[in-house]
Amino acid sequence: MNKKKSASILKKFLLFNFFVFSVLGLFTFLYLKAIQPSLVKNKAADHLKIIKNTSNHLERLNVNFIKEDINSFLLSTRFLFQSLDRVQFYNSNGIIVGDTDILDLDQGVFSKSDLIIQQEIDGLETRQNKINEKKEKAETSNNQNEEIKNIILNKIKNEPLIIEKKIKSNFFVKTLSKVTIEGKTKGYILVSEQANEILIAVQERKNFILRTVIAIALVIFIFSVFLNKYILKPIGFLVRYTESIKEKSEKPIELDKFFVREDEIGKLTKSINEMTSELQKRTNRAETFSTDLAHEIRNPLASLKGASELLNKTTKLEDSEKLFKIINHDAERIERLITDYSQMLKDEASLSREKMLKIDLNNVIKNVVEDFSQDITSQRKKIKINIHQKSDIKKFYILGIESRIEQVVANLLDNAISFSQENSSIEIDIGEEDKSFFILIKDEGPGFTEKNTENIFNRFYSNRPENFGEHSGLGLNIVKNIVELHKGKIIASNRKDLSAGAEMKVILPKSI
């Protein structure tokens, strides 16, 4: 069954942003499309106010929709149209009867543009330009009049008609509305106003949105590059690293370049590397120990096999008893090996789960010594255990698991008692050095015969006293593992203050 390939975080991030951009783009398009109609509608609303005001004046003055009356009205009420470019009056048949553009008046009255005033300059060229403009304007006006006439004759609806027109570079908004007096339609008014500000406003909004989109896209691009380079690629390396470990690759990916980072990626890299190293150590220890255990069990099994074969052949009671003792001894030996092996595996697993707390070494040692003072072996051998505090401090705080530190002290004391002669003593010193505390356990036994005392911490160490058969040979190895898991170390050596005897020194870091 093929495993489905999932998209990377970067691809998901980019797809998400593309979706967001698409939605925002759609809303932006709809917004920009609605801007101009909205502004035009607002402009037309102003026109309708003027038209309504004009209608009221027409009704009050009883003005008929004929050229003479309308022109007279325009001359007398010129103030009504000061903000407009052009106002045209049509009768009910669509015939124009009044136009502010054809009145012989100052155009500044009806126009808000200062350009018209500036154009009133004497000179041939200026007058010619004016003539040309009037011709163009007249042609445009004639076309418009025909268009408006057709609209009127087709009976426009009750709602006013809004016309948008762009003439050359100028944008105009025109509003056509009927004039009703005493319930009858008397005529129509067409208001025209240059509204370039609408186009400018729309363009400004478009430019703003465009600049915003470019800025956001640039930020997303920069963030994507940063995300990919500093986060996603390192995570990818870590994934490939774990996969190479899983597949037992001969050339695993190197993570050294990430160790220098002080951020979360660097911490994650160090944690994964430490975890991998620890797992590899545990795997190697398990493999080595399995081999050692098989080798260690092989001898008592061979002895059991031989004794059982001889037991079938022997007829003497004395020989049978000796063979039964051998079988019993070998069975107990195998049982101890299996029990201690199982316990060691449980200890290693529990050590990784248990939480380290602040504990006092002095109290731990006192509790263990108190238990050993009641031990049958130490009482039988009449062994004295003495504690000496080599520092003025009251508390010897370390960060550790109290039960495991007790196990360390207990195993070392048990080992010292095994090697000690009757009526001897065991000295325990506790003190400090640099940033650590130490526990020094000294016995009066034979000491070590070999130069390399590190060997005693190996599993199934063979140089044991005659009565050491009560032990499996795993005790000191377990002690070393526990000490190392507490970031400490253990040193074995012969005593220097006596001609015989051994000493075990455990060094553990102080609690911060």
Secondary structure as the mmCIF struct_conf table of DSSP 4:
data_model
#
loop_
_struct_conf.conf_type_id
_struct_conf.id
_struct_conf.beg_label_comp_id
_struct_conf.beg_label_asym_id
_struct_conf.beg_label_seq_id
_struct_conf.end_label_comp_id
_struct_conf.end_label_asym_id
_struct_conf.end_label_seq_id
HELX_LH_PP_P HELX_LH_PP_P1 ASN A 2 SER A 8
HELX_RH_AL_P HELX_RH_AL_P1 ILE A 9 LEU A 61
TURN_TY1_P TURN_TY1_P1 ASN A 62 ASN A 62
BEND BEND1 PHE A 65 ILE A 66
HELX_RH_AL_P HELX_RH_AL_P2 LYS A 67 SER A 76
HELX_RH_3T_P HELX_RH_3T_P1 ARG A 78 PHE A 81
TURN_TY1_P TURN_TY1_P2 GLN A 82 SER A 83
BEND BEND2 ASP A 85 ASP A 85
STRN STRN1 ARG A 86 ASN A 91
TURN_TY1_P TURN_TY1_P3 SER A 92 ASN A 93
BEND BEND3 GLY A 94 GLY A 94
STRN STRN2 ILE A 96 ASP A 99
HELX_RH_3T_P HELX_RH_3T_P2 THR A 100 ILE A 102
BEND BEND4 LEU A 103 LEU A 105
HELX_RH_3T_P HELX_RH_3T_P3 GLN A 107 VAL A 109
TURN_TY1_P TURN_TY1_P4 PHE A 110 PHE A 110
TURN_TY1_P TURN_TY1_P5 ASP A 114 ASP A 114
HELX_RH_AL_P HELX_RH_AL_P3 LEU A 115 GLN A 118
TURN_TY1_P TURN_TY1_P6 GLN A 119 GLN A 119
BEND BEND5 GLY A 123 GLY A 123
HELX_RH_AL_P HELX_RH_AL_P4 LEU A 124 LEU A 153
TURN_TY1_P TURN_TY1_P7 ASN A 154 ASN A 154
BEND BEND6 ASN A 158 GLU A 159
HELX_LH_PP_P HELX_LH_PP_P2 PRO A 160 PRO A 160
STRN STRN3 LEU A 161 ILE A 167
TURN_TY1_P TURN_TY1_P8 LYS A 168 SER A 169
STRN STRN4 ASN A 170 ILE A 181
TURN_TY1_P TURN_TY1_P9 GLU A 182 GLY A 183
STRN STRN5 LYS A 184 GLN A 194
HELX_RH_AL_P HELX_RH_AL_P5 ASN A 196 LEU A 227
HELX_RH_PI_P HELX_RH_PI_P1 ASN A 228 LEU A 232
HELX_RH_AL_P HELX_RH_AL_P6 LYS A 233 LYS A 246
TURN_TY1_P TURN_TY1_P10 GLU A 247 LYS A 248
BEND BEND7 GLU A 250 LYS A 251
HELX_LH_PP_P HELX_LH_PP_P3 PRO A 252 GLU A 254
HELX_RH_AL_P HELX_RH_AL_P7 ASP A 256 PHE A 259
TURN_TY1_P TURN_TY1_P11 VAL A 260 VAL A 260
BEND BEND8 ASP A 263 ASP A 263
HELX_RH_AL_P HELX_RH_AL_P8 GLU A 264 LYS A 313
HELX_RH_AL_P HELX_RH_AL_P9 LEU A 317 ARG A 353
BEND BEND9 GLU A 354 GLU A 354
HELX_LH_PP_P HELX_LH_PP_P4 LYS A 355 MET A 356
STRN STRN6 LEU A 357 ASP A 360
HELX_RH_AL_P HELX_RH_AL_P10 LEU A 361 SER A 373
TURN_TY1_P TURN_TY1_P12 GLN A 374 GLN A 374
HELX_RH_AL_P HELX_RH_AL_P11 ILE A 376 LYS A 381
TURN_TY1_P TURN_TY1_P13 LYS A 382 LYS A 382
STRN STRN7 LYS A 384 GLN A 389
BEND BEND10 SER A 391 ASP A 392
BEND BEND11 LYS A 394 LYS A 394
STRN STRN8 TYR A 397 GLY A 400
HELX_RH_AL_P HELX_RH_AL_P12 GLU A 402 PHE A 419
HELX_LH_PP_P HELX_LH_PP_P5 SER A 420 GLN A 421
TURN_TY1_P TURN_TY1_P14 GLU A 422 ASN A 423
STRN STRN9 SER A 425 GLU A 433
TURN_TY1_P TURN_TY1_P15 ASP A 434 LYS A 435
STRN STRN10 SER A 436 LYS A 442
BEND BEND12 GLY A 445 GLY A 445
BEND BEND13 GLU A 450 LYS A 451
HELX_RH_3T_P HELX_RH_3T_P4 THR A 453 PHE A 457
BEND BEND14 ASN A 458 ASN A 458
TURN_TY1_P TURN_TY1_P16 ARG A 459 PHE A 460
HELX_RH_3T_P HELX_RH_3T_P5 GLU A 466 GLU A 470
BEND BEND15 HIS A 471 HIS A 471
BEND BEND16 GLY A 473 GLY A 473
HELX_RH_AL_P HELX_RH_AL_P13 GLY A 475 LEU A 485
TURN_TY1_P TURN_TY1_P17 HIS A 486 LYS A 487
STRN STRN11 LYS A 489 ASN A 494
BEND BEND17 LYS A 496 ALA A 500
STRN STRN12 ALA A 502 PRO A 509
STRN STRN13 LYS A 510 LYS A 510
HELX_LH_PP_P HELX_LH_PP_P6 SER A 511 SER A 511
#
